[in-house]
Amino acid sequence: MRGRCGWLAVALATLLGAATAHAARVDYRIEGVADKDIVKNIEAALSVAQVRGKKDLSEGAIERMHRRAPAEIAQAVAPFGYYRAAVNDTLVLRSRNHYRAFYTVDLGEPVRVRNVSVTVVGEGSTRPPLPKLASEYPLKTGDVLDQRLYARRKNTFAVAAADSGYLDATFSASTILIDVDENVADINIAFDTGPRYTFGPVMFDSSGVDERVLRTFVTFERGDPFSYDRLLAFQSALGGAPYFARVEAVPRRDLVAGNQVPIQVKLTPRKPKRFEIGVGYGTDTGPRLLLGAELRRLNRSGHRFNGRINVSEVELSASAEYFMPSLYPKTHAYTLGATIARLDPTPYTTDRIAVGPTRSQKRSGWLESITLAYEREDYEVGSDTGTTNLVIAGITYRWKRADDDIYPQRGIRVDLALRGSHRGLLSTQSFLAPTLSAKGLRGLGGRFRLIGRVDTGWVDSSMFRDLPPTIRFFTGGDNTVRGYEYLSLGPKDADGRVVGGPLLLVMSVEIERALPGKFAVAAFYDGGNAFSEVGSGVYEQGVGGGVRWRSPVGPIRLDVGFPVHHNDWRIHFTMGPDL
């Protein structure tokens, strides 16, 4: 028995040794094709390309994949219009168990378009945007037959029709006839839009929130032309409310009455309470601690409460907000807020109390907020000290568009604000302060993004030095002019201490390049200052660069900034969404 086991062990070892001896690997080289898109398509279709780097291939498997290569290459170049490609293939044993495959491709003359027929029939044949899509068809007589353009425009037709309410749209004809002998192609597309559908009734699942609150989020009226864009906008708006963990708005084609499509809204509630403890660090604030509580559904009317405590080297504050949404058909909401804070950045110290209501609503794509607040401050800034009691009225407008909330490739945010007080209306001082803040970004193809920002404002007051520091303008720091200490820039008093100014202008340009994984590098230019009047002061500038890491809550940024007019440098650390 022992002898038989020994023979089995020897035989097994021999087989394993033979298998190991014949294990091989292969790489490849493609020549004769300059177009990178074509090369990528060949590599995606080529069996040999899929096993590059593997070291456990058999010689037989490599030879079989190599024999398939000419057919795979011919299939990969056909969508680009090349139907007469010739492939010269060679498989070489470069060293023991290491093969290299060479493929020299002669694409030949491409197939060119001879005739193009694109027609649209049905209710949408005369309504935008389908007639324009037909008249501006991207393939013309004499063009190389690029089947990617053909497929993309078919998809564009389908998407445009669905978003315009033509849910039954279909291609009654969609053909490419290729004459290989003549090397030409005829394209025939006939698109039937079918009838146009409209929005029907919106039906909500039971959610624990009054349905009249939920209807304030609906972005369309019953009878409006059906549009997936508007449906997604509604779903996104309702999903942005704190009541639900998941919102799904589904068109019920099975319940269509006439041409109206009912919308079923499936809601998954969030937990009614949320408590938060957070620690962090910022170069403007130093170490910081956050304690938060959110009561998301105090009643069926959708009332909710938020409370926060912030602790850092420059701030000790507590704030509370009580939110009350309106009921349909009204679309506004009220918030009663209160804040008590001690703010202690380098240029000033202030004890601040603020309380008051805010009325907010969407207006023509903008978020409008009207506020009325009582604010008391006991402050010291440079040589200025005092106590102010102000009743401040204000109005702000915010407009934001982005293709992604966390890491957009294209987006813009604009904030306009106007606030002020009058000495005759329960206030110790009068002022009027308009401000503008805008930030935009755009992907520059591939790995680059360009980010620009501008902040400007003006405080009109006959007794500016009697206003508290939270109304004055200061700049410098992580989110303004990098390379400078937090709020260290602005007009100074006779003792050289920064006291803030009535004018603000800050601009920034940043270019970012993505790296493999979730990292990126960036270079920036910042410029600006707070001024006492037009033409006064120095326009300070900072340049530098840094690294970015794309986290689930937005980019984490580490920058090094260098003031242009001073021999110094400063590290800046920030995190959060770009817009």
LUMLOVEX-603359 format. One line per field, with one value per residue (C-alpha): residue number from 1; residue in one letter; x, y, z. Coordinates in Angstrom, 3 decimals, always signed. Example, Ala and Ser with C-alpha at 12.3 -4.5 7.8 and 13.67 -1.06 7.14 Angstrom:
! residues 2
resi: [1, 2];
resn: [a, s];
xx: [+12.300, +13.670];
yy: [-4.500, -1.060];
zz: [+7.800, +7.140];
This chain:
! residues 579
resi: [1, 2, 3, 4, 5, 6, 7, 8, 9, 10, 11, 12, 13, 14, 15, 16, 17, 18, 19, 20, 21, 22, 23, 24, 25, 26, 27, 28, 29, 30, 31, 32, 33, 34, 35, 36, 37, 38, 39, 40, 41, 42, 43, 44, 45, 46, 47, 48, 49, 50, 51, 52, 53, 54, 55, 56, 57, 58, 59, 60, 61, 62, 63, 64, 65, 66, 67, 68, 69, 70, 71, 72, 73, 74, 75, 76, 77, 78, 79, 80, 81, 82, 83, 84, 85, 86, 87, 88, 89, 90, 91, 92, 93, 94, 95, 96, 97, 98, 99, 100, 101, 102, 103, 104, 105, 106, 107, 108, 109, 110, 111, 112, 113, 114, 115, 116, 117, 118, 119, 120, 121, 122, 123, 124, 125, 126, 127, 128, 129, 130, 131, 132, 133, 134, 135, 136, 137, 138, 139, 140, 141, 142, 143, 144, 145, 146, 147, 148, 149, 150, 151, 152, 153, 154, 155, 156, 157, 158, 159, 160, 161, 162, 163, 164, 165, 166, 167, 168, 169, 170, 171, 172, 173, 174, 175, 176, 177, 178, 179, 180, 181, 182, 183, 184, 185, 186, 187, 188, 189, 190, 191, 192, 193, 194, 195, 196, 197, 198, 199, 200, 201, 202, 203, 204, 205, 206, 207, 208, 209, 210, 211, 212, 213, 214, 215, 216, 217, 218, 219, 220, 221, 222, 223, 224, 225, 226, 227, 228, 229, 230, 231, 232, 233, 234, 235, 236, 237, 238, 239, 240, 241, 242, 243, 244, 245, 246, 247, 248, 249, 250, 251, 252, 253, 254, 255, 256, 257, 258, 259, 260, 261, 262, 263, 264, 265, 266, 267, 268, 269, 270, 271, 272, 273, 274, 275, 276, 277, 278, 279, 280, 281, 282, 283, 284, 285, 286, 287, 288, 289, 290, 291, 292, 293, 294, 295, 296, 297, 298, 299, 300, 301, 302, 303, 304, 305, 306, 307, 308, 309, 310, 311, 312, 313, 314, 315, 316, 317, 318, 319, 320, 321, 322, 323, 324, 325, 326, 327, 328, 329, 330, 331, 332, 333, 334, 335, 336, 337, 338, 339, 340, 341, 342, 343, 344, 345, 346, 347, 348, 349, 350, 351, 352, 353, 354, 355, 356, 357, 358, 359, 360, 361, 362, 363, 364, 365, 366, 367, 368, 369, 370, 371, 372, 373, 374, 375, 376, 377, 378, 379, 380, 381, 382, 383, 384, 385, 386, 387, 388, 389, 390, 391, 392, 393, 394, 395, 396, 397, 398, 399, 400, 401, 402, 403, 404, 405, 406, 407, 408, 409, 410, 411, 412, 413, 414, 415, 416, 417, 418, 419, 420, 421, 422, 423, 424, 425, 426, 427, 428, 429, 430, 431, 432, 433, 434, 435, 436, 437, 438, 439, 440, 441, 442, 443, 444, 445, 446, 447, 448, 449, 450, 451, 452, 453, 454, 455, 456, 457, 458, 459, 460, 461, 462, 463, 464, 465, 466, 467, 468, 469, 470, 471, 472, 473, 474, 475, 476, 477, 478, 479, 480, 481, 482, 483, 484, 485, 486, 487, 488, 489, 490, 491, 492, 493, 494, 495, 496, 497, 498, 499, 500, 501, 502, 503, 504, 505, 506, 507, 508, 509, 510, 511, 512, 513, 514, 515, 516, 517, 518, 519, 520, 521, 522, 523, 524, 525, 526, 527, 528, 529, 530, 531, 532, 533, 534, 535, 536, 537, 538, 539, 540, 541, 542, 543, 544, 545, 546, 547, 548, 549, 550, 551, 552, 553, 554, 555, 556, 557, 558, 559, 560, 561, 562, 563, 564, 565, 566, 567, 568, 569, 570, 571, 572, 573, 574, 575, 576, 577, 578, 579];
resn: [m, r, g, r, c, g, w, l, a, v, a, l, a, t, l, l, g, a, a, t, a, h, a, a, r, v, d, y, r, i, e, g, v, a, d, k, d, i, v, k, n, i, e, a, a, l, s, v, a, q, v, r, g, k, k, d, l, s, e, g, a, i, e, r, m, h, r, r, a, p, a, e, i, a, q, a, v, a, p, f, g, y, y, r, a, a, v, n, d, t, l, v, l, r, s, r, n, h, y, r, a, f, y, t, v, d, l, g, e, p, v, r, v, r, n, v, s, v, t, v, v, g, e, g, s, t, r, p, p, l, p, k, l, a, s, e, y, p, l, k, t, g, d, v, l, d, q, r, l, y, a, r, r, k, n, t, f, a, v, a, a, a, d, s, g, y, l, d, a, t, f, s, a, s, t, i, l, i, d, v, d, e, n, v, a, d, i, n, i, a, f, d, t, g, p, r, y, t, f, g, p, v, m, f, d, s, s, g, v, d, e, r, v, l, r, t, f, v, t, f, e, r, g, d, p, f, s, y, d, r, l, l, a, f, q, s, a, l, g, g, a, p, y, f, a, r, v, e, a, v, p, r, r, d, l, v, a, g, n, q, v, p, i, q, v, k, l, t, p, r, k, p, k, r, f, e, i, g, v, g, y, g, t, d, t, g, p, r, l, l, l, g, a, e, l, r, r, l, n, r, s, g, h, r, f, n, g, r, i, n, v, s, e, v, e, l, s, a, s, a, e, y, f, m, p, s, l, y, p, k, t, h, a, y, t, l, g, a, t, i, a, r, l, d, p, t, p, y, t, t, d, r, i, a, v, g, p, t, r, s, q, k, r, s, g, w, l, e, s, i, t, l, a, y, e, r, e, d, y, e, v, g, s, d, t, g, t, t, n, l, v, i, a, g, i, t, y, r, w, k, r, a, d, d, d, i, y, p, q, r, g, i, r, v, d, l, a, l, r, g, s, h, r, g, l, l, s, t, q, s, f, l, a, p, t, l, s, a, k, g, l, r, g, l, g, g, r, f, r, l, i, g, r, v, d, t, g, w, v, d, s, s, m, f, r, d, l, p, p, t, i, r, f, f, t, g, g, d, n, t, v, r, g, y, e, y, l, s, l, g, p, k, d, a, d, g, r, v, v, g, g, p, l, l, l, v, m, s, v, e, i, e, r, a, l, p, g, k, f, a, v, a, a, f, y, d, g, g, n, a, f, s, e, v, g, s, g, v, y, e, q, g, v, g, g, g, v, r, w, r, s, p, v, g, p, i, r, l, d, v, g, f, p, v, h, h, n, d, w, r, i, h, f, t, m, g, p, d, l];
xx: [+0.000, +2.805, +4.590, +1.441, +1.028, +4.641, +4.152, +1.027, +2.939, +5.718, +3.216, +1.350, +4.574, +5.579, +2.263, +2.450, +6.005, +5.037, +2.124, +4.405, +7.005, +4.468, +2.876, +3.432, +2.552, +1.986, +2.048, +1.294, +2.009, -0.339, +1.172, -0.209, -3.058, -2.572, -6.106, -6.170, -9.913, -9.466, -6.539, -8.641, -11.457, -9.029, -7.593, -11.094, -11.897, -8.536, -8.388, -4.605, -5.002, -7.328, -4.734, -1.694, +0.148, -1.215, +1.539, -0.418, -1.475, -0.876, +0.925, -2.160, -4.404, -2.034, -1.974, -5.790, -6.181, -3.587, -5.493, -8.654, -6.910, -7.345, -11.122, -11.316, -9.370, -11.528, -14.646, -13.165, -12.306, -15.610, -17.563, -15.081, -15.875, -13.051, -14.378, -11.321, -8.722, -5.856, -3.923, -0.390, +0.022, +3.134, +3.619, +7.204, +8.712, +10.971, +12.293, +11.374, +7.585, +7.289, +5.454, +4.900, +2.227, +2.687, -0.296, +0.333, -2.990, -3.635, -7.004, -7.510, -9.940, -12.931, -16.548, -18.139, -21.757, -23.578, -27.206, -28.817, -32.563, -33.808, -37.546, -39.727, -43.460, -46.125, -47.331, -43.780, -42.716, -43.166, -42.371, -38.894, -36.445, -36.974, -37.138, -33.826, -32.218, -33.252, -32.052, -28.732, -27.977, -24.190, -23.452, -23.559, -22.881, -19.151, -18.416, -16.601, -19.171, -18.666, -21.147, -20.529, -22.208, -25.037, -25.625, -25.312, -27.860, -30.296, -29.945, -30.388, -33.651, -34.963, -33.993, -35.365, -38.658, -39.091, -38.283, -40.806, -43.618, -43.517, -43.249, -44.278, -41.693, -39.986, -37.788, -39.900, -36.703, -33.072, -30.643, -27.164, -26.771, -23.125, -21.995, -18.599, -17.710, -18.389, -17.171, -20.251, -23.133, -26.765, -28.392, -32.146, -33.811, -37.541, -38.627, -42.277, -42.941, -46.403, -48.795, -47.669, -48.342, -48.924, -48.513, -51.399, -52.160, -49.308, -49.889, -47.820, -47.173, -48.066, -45.141, -46.080, -45.945, -49.029, -49.514, -50.072, -46.443, -45.208, -47.139, -45.200, -42.208, -44.030, -42.408, -45.165, -48.920, -51.352, -51.739, -48.210, -46.275, -44.529, -40.783, -38.266, -36.126, -38.996, -39.821, -36.204, -36.160, -39.200, -37.654, -34.389, -36.187, -38.224, -35.155, -33.317, -35.847, -34.787, -37.875, -36.930, -33.944, -35.119, -37.541, -38.565, -40.994, -42.277, -44.458, -47.265, -47.708, -50.083, -52.523, -52.598, -55.998, -56.292, -52.857, -52.218, -49.518, -50.020, -46.898, -46.409, -44.078, -42.458, -41.090, -38.712, -38.737, -35.562, -35.137, -37.011, -34.010, -30.349, -27.525, -24.064, -20.641, -17.826, -14.197, -11.984, -9.226, -8.941, -6.027, -8.414, -10.090, -7.623, -9.092, -12.873, -15.730, -19.306, -22.332, -25.606, -29.169, -31.802, -35.443, -36.765, -40.503, -41.975, -45.506, -47.388, -47.092, -43.392, -42.064, -38.464, -35.696, -31.920, -29.486, -25.693, -22.810, -19.449, -16.233, -12.891, -10.017, -11.898, -15.542, -17.762, -21.366, -24.767, -27.562, -31.090, -33.584, -37.268, -38.504, -42.166, -43.057, -46.112, -49.052, -49.987, -50.622, -48.254, -44.565, -42.794, -41.438, -40.649, -37.626, -37.198, -33.524, -31.438, -27.665, -25.409, -21.691, -18.309, -16.107, -12.390, -10.329, -7.074, -8.397, -11.402, -13.459, -17.235, -20.063, -23.063, -26.742, -29.064, -32.696, -35.329, -37.518, -36.715, -39.211, -37.862, -39.242, -38.166, -38.628, -37.742, -35.012, -33.572, -33.920, -35.229, -34.831, -36.242, -34.980, -35.652, -33.315, -32.422, -28.634, -26.725, -22.929, -20.436, -17.186, -13.570, -11.786, -8.449, -8.994, -12.777, -15.019, -18.755, -22.116, -24.660, -28.332, -29.498, -32.746, -31.486, -33.722, -32.281, -33.017, -30.824, -31.033, -29.115, -28.875, -27.029, -26.635, -24.250, -24.022, -22.985, -23.440, -20.152, -17.630, -19.081, -17.497, -19.679, -21.478, -22.095, -23.306, -24.374, -25.346, -26.837, -27.658, -28.834, -29.233, -29.383, -30.707, -31.994, -31.196, -34.781, -36.139, -34.962, -31.298, -28.269, -26.679, -27.705, -26.098, -26.859, -24.738, -25.102, -22.876, -22.215, -20.510, -20.097, -18.188, -18.040, -16.164, -15.837, -14.128, -11.563, -11.761, -10.059, -8.454, -8.563, -11.000, -10.951, -12.412, -13.083, -14.457, -15.284, -16.563, -17.422, -19.395, -19.930, -21.107, -22.682, -22.685, -21.886, -20.437, -18.666, -16.270, -19.308, -20.491, -19.679, -16.972, -19.437, -20.731, -17.280, -15.196, -11.999, -10.225, -7.318, -7.371, -8.444, -11.404, -10.366, -6.725, -4.507, -0.981, -2.315, -3.582, -7.323, -8.976, -5.574, -6.205, -8.080, -7.704, -5.757, -6.074, -3.378, -1.732, -1.441, -4.224, -6.664, -10.128, -11.939, -13.260, -16.462, -15.303, -14.403, -12.980, -11.558, -10.923, -9.482, -8.519, -7.544, -6.698, -6.863, -5.545, -6.879, -4.431, -5.061, -7.405, -9.147, -6.284, -5.644, -3.121, -3.969, -2.340, -4.041, -3.894, -5.842, -6.069, -7.983, -8.393, -10.821, -10.526, -11.533, -12.399, -11.982, -8.331, -6.940, -4.986, -2.956, -4.380, -2.769, -1.996, -1.254, -0.099, +0.530, -0.598, -1.795, -3.283, -6.883, -8.516, -12.049, -13.852, -17.534, -18.419, -16.447, -12.827, -10.337, -7.794, -4.261, -2.652, +0.529, +0.098, +2.808, +2.068, +3.352, +4.357, +5.849, +8.517, +6.272, +4.132, +1.150, -0.549, -4.315, -6.533, -10.209, -12.888, -16.389, -18.211, -16.848, -20.071];
yy: [+0.000, +2.352, +1.621, +2.366, +5.740, +6.558, +5.878, +8.065, +10.894, +10.671, +10.674, +13.669, +15.580, +14.832, +16.112, +19.302, +19.868, +19.442, +21.881, +24.416, +24.006, +24.807, +27.795, +30.858, +34.511, +36.761, +40.448, +42.188, +45.134, +46.850, +48.776, +50.708, +52.474, +56.059, +56.806, +56.238, +55.521, +52.735, +51.299, +51.267, +49.460, +46.863, +46.278, +45.894, +43.179, +41.400, +38.196, +38.471, +41.933, +40.593, +38.135, +40.427, +40.011, +36.544, +33.967, +30.716, +30.405, +27.281, +27.470, +26.031, +28.763, +31.481, +30.022, +29.780, +33.426, +34.485, +32.725, +34.610, +37.994, +38.944, +38.406, +40.301, +43.231, +43.326, +43.450, +46.184, +48.593, +48.157, +50.689, +53.346, +52.673, +50.290, +47.083, +46.147, +45.975, +43.531, +42.126, +40.730, +38.658, +37.118, +35.185, +35.108, +33.168, +35.876, +33.836, +30.719, +30.818, +34.435, +35.097, +38.364, +38.836, +41.448, +42.767, +45.123, +46.560, +48.077, +49.796, +50.335, +52.854, +53.621, +53.189, +56.550, +57.639, +57.788, +58.519, +59.682, +59.613, +60.788, +61.338, +62.029, +61.284, +61.433, +64.191, +65.348, +65.697, +69.490, +70.236, +70.893, +69.338, +66.385, +68.249, +69.960, +66.635, +65.290, +68.313, +68.404, +64.699, +64.390, +62.036, +63.624, +62.392, +61.852, +61.404, +58.356, +55.913, +56.333, +54.007, +55.681, +58.854, +56.741, +55.053, +58.277, +60.112, +57.198, +57.440, +61.229, +60.773, +58.293, +60.430, +63.669, +61.990, +60.476, +63.779, +65.579, +63.192, +60.789, +57.615, +55.287, +56.637, +53.994, +53.552, +52.160, +51.961, +52.059, +50.558, +50.931, +49.201, +48.741, +48.041, +46.457, +46.442, +50.173, +50.969, +53.101, +53.036, +54.175, +55.268, +55.126, +56.264, +56.699, +57.792, +57.638, +59.749, +58.368, +60.361, +62.907, +62.038, +64.427, +64.226, +62.627, +62.558, +62.174, +59.370, +59.242, +56.224, +56.643, +58.504, +59.999, +63.498, +65.430, +64.942, +68.683, +69.209, +66.654, +68.310, +71.555, +69.728, +68.807, +70.714, +70.198, +70.523, +67.835, +68.097, +69.419, +67.533, +64.557, +65.082, +62.788, +65.829, +67.421, +64.103, +63.700, +67.318, +66.570, +63.346, +65.156, +68.015, +65.647, +63.488, +66.567, +66.995, +65.419, +63.234, +60.355, +58.066, +57.108, +58.638, +56.939, +58.628, +56.055, +56.775, +54.194, +53.372, +50.579, +53.125, +55.580, +57.229, +58.906, +60.441, +61.127, +59.138, +58.809, +59.170, +56.764, +58.099, +55.424, +56.790, +55.221, +57.306, +58.259, +57.738, +60.586, +61.580, +62.038, +62.937, +63.940, +64.224, +65.400, +66.340, +68.000, +70.424, +73.496, +75.853, +78.789, +77.355, +74.888, +71.756, +71.808, +69.900, +69.692, +68.453, +68.284, +67.103, +66.854, +66.070, +65.396, +64.878, +66.609, +66.250, +65.378, +68.980, +68.388, +70.633, +69.883, +71.117, +71.449, +72.293, +72.682, +73.477, +74.457, +74.604, +75.717, +78.091, +80.963, +80.124, +78.944, +78.963, +77.349, +77.661, +76.357, +76.367, +75.478, +74.799, +75.026, +74.154, +75.549, +73.477, +73.070, +75.123, +77.509, +76.732, +78.852, +77.862, +79.637, +79.138, +80.618, +80.729, +81.749, +81.929, +82.790, +82.923, +84.150, +84.763, +85.277, +85.298, +87.266, +90.717, +90.952, +89.545, +89.724, +88.294, +87.940, +87.110, +86.837, +85.748, +86.085, +84.473, +83.623, +83.102, +81.077, +79.843, +78.925, +81.701, +81.192, +78.713, +80.838, +80.138, +83.360, +83.988, +87.037, +87.575, +89.868, +89.468, +91.184, +91.114, +92.300, +92.432, +93.451, +93.734, +94.831, +95.225, +97.059, +100.312, +100.158, +98.897, +99.098, +97.471, +97.494, +96.583, +96.151, +95.063, +93.812, +93.118, +91.133, +89.277, +86.692, +84.790, +81.590, +79.871, +76.604, +74.126, +71.162, +67.792, +66.209, +67.450, +66.027, +66.134, +68.037, +68.372, +71.363, +73.664, +77.182, +78.775, +82.426, +84.183, +87.682, +89.382, +92.731, +93.539, +96.641, +98.448, +101.952, +103.935, +105.129, +101.570, +100.116, +100.088, +101.917, +102.274, +102.475, +100.580, +99.006, +96.125, +94.421, +91.401, +89.049, +85.664, +83.370, +80.174, +78.045, +75.033, +73.133, +69.962, +70.544, +67.078, +64.079, +64.775, +68.585, +70.909, +74.735, +76.417, +80.138, +82.231, +85.896, +87.583, +91.248, +93.531, +97.047, +98.494, +101.934, +103.659, +107.173, +105.719, +102.574, +102.333, +102.047, +98.852, +95.416, +93.270, +90.725, +93.427, +94.689, +92.947, +91.033, +88.518, +86.083, +82.378, +78.990, +80.075, +83.598, +84.585, +81.611, +82.264, +84.629, +84.078, +83.865, +87.344, +89.064, +91.343, +94.639, +98.310, +99.017, +101.552, +103.977, +101.212, +98.893, +96.541, +95.217, +96.704, +95.677, +97.738, +98.653, +97.268, +93.695, +92.167, +88.633, +86.507, +83.034, +80.756, +77.126, +74.318, +70.730, +67.540, +64.165, +61.378, +57.617, +56.585, +59.343, +61.842, +65.070, +67.905, +71.589, +74.965, +78.237, +82.017, +84.070, +87.827, +90.463, +92.465, +94.491, +98.222, +101.465, +103.090, +102.559, +102.868, +102.493, +99.637, +96.863, +94.123, +91.178, +88.014, +84.421, +81.525, +77.883, +74.339, +71.291, +67.826, +66.674, +63.451, +62.703, +61.573, +60.556, +64.005, +65.989, +66.832, +67.051, +69.731, +70.342, +73.472, +75.445, +79.165, +81.774, +85.531, +87.306, +90.468, +88.811, +86.209, +83.750, +80.647, +78.999, +75.582, +75.439, +72.437, +72.351, +69.815, +69.750, +69.986, +72.289, +74.309];
zz: [+0.000, +0.926, -2.378, -4.400, -2.653, -3.425, -7.134, -7.126, -5.473, -8.055, -10.934, -9.500, -8.997, -12.581, -13.944, -11.877, -12.966, -16.611, -16.225, -14.577, -17.274, -19.999, -18.204, -20.395, -20.806, -23.789, -24.655, -27.929, -30.185, -32.654, -35.578, -38.522, -36.662, -35.489, -34.276, -30.495, -30.452, -33.002, -31.038, -27.862, -29.657, -31.016, -27.553, -26.114, -28.696, -28.786, -26.738, -26.414, -24.844, -22.157, -20.804, -20.791, -17.505, -16.756, -16.247, -16.143, -19.811, -21.841, -25.177, -26.889, -25.433, -26.637, -30.151, -30.273, -29.190, -31.732, -34.544, -33.566, -33.632, -37.348, -37.159, -33.867, -35.310, -38.451, -36.283, -34.069, -36.934, -38.816, -36.666, -37.805, -41.466, -42.307, -43.859, -45.937, -43.203, -43.702, -40.755, -40.839, -37.650, -36.126, -32.881, -31.590, -28.659, -27.199, -24.303, -22.387, -21.776, -23.001, -26.265, -28.112, -30.775, -33.510, -35.498, -38.398, -39.567, -42.989, -42.594, -46.302, -47.751, -45.503, -46.512, -47.293, -47.015, -50.361, -49.412, -46.160, -45.502, -42.077, -41.569, -38.522, -38.488, -35.801, -33.473, -32.750, -36.382, -36.343, -32.685, -31.258, -30.879, -33.265, -36.625, -35.815, -34.885, -38.292, -40.273, -38.438, -38.779, -38.284, -41.219, -44.682, -48.188, -48.630, -44.899, -43.589, -42.192, -38.447, -36.782, -33.415, -34.733, -36.122, -32.739, -30.751, -32.883, -32.581, -28.816, -28.993, -30.905, -28.331, -25.320, -26.826, -27.699, -24.228, -22.539, -24.753, -23.800, -26.773, -24.730, -27.582, -30.034, -32.143, -35.194, -38.018, -40.081, -39.012, -41.488, -42.909, -46.282, -47.231, -50.777, -50.188, -53.895, -54.265, -50.728, -50.022, -47.551, -47.581, -44.296, -43.832, -40.590, -40.048, -36.573, -35.490, -32.376, -31.686, -29.458, -26.879, -23.236, -20.343, -16.583, -14.760, -11.022, -8.523, -5.999, -2.788, -0.588, +3.066, +4.625, +7.994, +6.434, +5.347, +1.606, +1.217, +2.308, -0.222, -3.056, -2.584, -4.105, -7.342, -10.239, -12.837, -13.217, -14.244, -18.024, -18.658, -21.380, -19.806, -19.325, -17.646, -16.806, -14.869, -13.221, -12.071, -10.849, -8.691, -7.409, -6.609, -4.811, -2.643, -2.050, -0.790, +2.016, +5.324, +5.647, +3.332, +2.835, -0.656, -3.146, -6.387, -8.781, -11.285, -14.354, -14.361, -18.043, -17.048, -15.561, -18.474, -18.933, -22.302, -22.704, -18.997, -17.191, -13.403, -11.247, -8.340, -5.629, -3.466, -0.190, +2.317, +5.549, +7.358, +11.060, +12.795, +14.934, +14.112, +16.488, +15.344, +16.943, +14.717, +15.148, +12.589, +11.863, +9.674, +9.323, +9.797, +12.882, +14.376, +16.027, +16.113, +17.654, +16.402, +18.318, +16.423, +16.811, +14.062, +14.777, +11.296, +11.825, +14.832, +13.428, +10.248, +9.084, +8.461, +11.211, +12.158, +14.448, +14.087, +16.852, +16.653, +18.969, +17.459, +19.460, +17.981, +18.661, +17.000, +17.730, +20.548, +19.378, +19.750, +17.207, +16.777, +13.894, +13.870, +10.329, +9.249, +5.620, +3.916, +2.690, -0.979, -3.100, -1.300, -1.746, +0.850, +4.280, +7.545, +9.767, +13.233, +14.123, +17.110, +17.609, +20.530, +19.828, +20.935, +17.896, +18.482, +15.257, +15.278, +14.268, +16.593, +19.457, +19.621, +21.703, +19.404, +19.858, +16.848, +16.593, +13.900, +11.214, +7.589, +4.772, +1.832, -1.477, -5.000, -7.538, -11.226, -10.387, -7.552, -3.843, -2.301, +1.435, +3.241, +6.774, +9.708, +12.668, +15.905, +16.401, +19.458, +19.512, +22.170, +20.232, +20.140, +16.819, +16.814, +18.654, +18.068, +20.858, +21.349, +21.689, +18.889, +18.745, +15.178, +13.541, +10.193, +7.202, +4.350, +1.145, -0.554, -3.816, -4.580, -7.951, -8.328, -11.158, -11.163, -12.895, -9.589, -6.017, -4.691, -7.553, -10.538, -13.964, -14.761, -12.363, -11.119, -7.899, -7.554, -4.296, -4.257, -0.976, +0.309, +3.991, +6.145, +9.197, +9.938, +13.045, +13.338, +13.391, +16.704, +15.609, +17.001, +13.532, +9.885, +7.024, +3.655, +2.350, -1.078, -1.755, -4.668, -4.558, -7.561, -8.200, -11.315, -12.592, -15.831, -16.928, -19.665, -21.136, -19.679, -16.336, -15.960, -14.197, -14.162, -11.058, -10.743, -7.895, -7.201, -4.016, -3.792, -1.489, -0.226, +3.103, +2.860, +6.261, +7.472, +10.697, +9.460, +12.452, +14.748, +13.039, +14.536, +12.880, +11.471, +9.106, +8.070, +5.412, +6.159, +3.958, +3.873, +4.693, +3.409, +1.277, +0.282, -0.390, +0.364, +1.606, +4.288, +7.818, +8.437, +8.217, +8.318, +5.307, +5.377, +6.311, +9.497, +12.308, +13.474, +15.505, +12.469, +13.558, +10.955, +11.531, +8.317, +5.454, +3.623, +0.242, -0.703, -3.868, -3.987, -7.079, -7.570, -10.455, -9.950, -12.336, -11.182, -12.755, -11.705, -10.902, -10.910, -8.125, -6.156, -6.012, -7.900, -7.924, -8.291, -8.879, -7.920, -8.052, -5.475, -5.282, -3.380, -0.195, +1.874, +1.192, +2.875, -0.467, -4.197, -5.216, -1.704, -0.202, -1.804, -3.990, -2.242, -4.217, -3.355, -5.525, -4.780, -5.250, -3.439, -3.513, -3.450, -2.283, -3.421, -0.267, -0.004, +1.404, -1.159, -1.911, +0.962, +0.025, +1.284, -0.183, +0.289, -0.460, -1.037, -0.795, -3.894, -2.002, +1.078, +1.796, +3.606, +3.104, +4.737, +4.737, +4.104, +4.818, +3.797, +2.931, +1.488, -1.882, -4.586, -4.914];
